Structure formats: structure tokens, C-alpha cells
Amino acid sequence: MTNKNHSKYFNRVLWITQIILTLLFLITGVTKLVMSPEFLHTTFTWTKETNLVSVRLIGFFEIIGSLGLILPSWLRIKPQLTPFAAVGIAVIMLLASILHISRGEFSELPINIIVLFMSAFIVMGRLKKSPIPAKHFALE
């Protein structure tokens, strides 16, 4: 595989990873933001001991992070924001891991760790290996 083909392939894998995480966090974020407390308690057991405002705030940040993973790169407007969004998602996953460990919910850790590594992959890829150039707008 030539270097150009490798770069194109790597870029595609990054896009797929960004799309997967965007969809994941958009769905979970909207769920935490709009669903009833009863639904949240059955879907996310940790919400039983967390105040509803905190759960809604987490949902809001997940939505913002998910949009940051895709929109800056796709629109090519400030695409350097995408790795920062991925860092934010990684922080959410790190905090979620700590929460699940403290609650003895070790079965929840694999998804947190996988998403953490996917986020790190986006950070590394979009900062170093396959950054997306910004659009240059001509002023008339």
C-alpha cells in the first residue's frame, strides 16, 4: 500500500470513528437531556443517586461533544476543534470509568475504555496523522 493510499485509508477510518462516536454520544446525550427520571433510572442505574440537573448537564455536554467531533471537520470551519472535542469525550469516559469503579460496576468498564481509546485515536489522528485543513474564505 502506497503512502498516499495509507493516508486515504487512515482518514476514512478516522471519519468512521468520528461518526460512530458522534452517533453514540448524540443518542445518549439526548436521552439524558429529555427522558423522564424513571426511564433514566432503568437505563442508567447510576442516575438513581445523581440529581437530575447533573444528569441533564452531562447529557448537554455529551451532545456538544458529539457535534464537536463531526461538524468542525465536516464543514472545515475550525477543524482543529475536533481533537479538542475528542479530548472532552475522553474526559467524560475517564470520569464515567471512575464512577463505575466506585460503584463496583465493572461490567460497564469495557465500553468506557473502548470509547476512551477511540477518542484518543481521533485526537492523535486529527492532530498529527491526518489533520483536516480549514476552508479559506475570500473576503470581497
Secondary structure, DSSP 8 states (H G I E B T S, - for coil): --HHHHHHHHHHHHHHHHHHHHHHHHHHHHHHHHS-HHHHHHH-GGGGGS-HHHHHHHHHHHHHHHHHHHHHHHHTSSTTHHHHHHHHHHHHHHHHHHHHHHTT-GGGHHHHHHHHHHHHHHHHIIIIIS----------
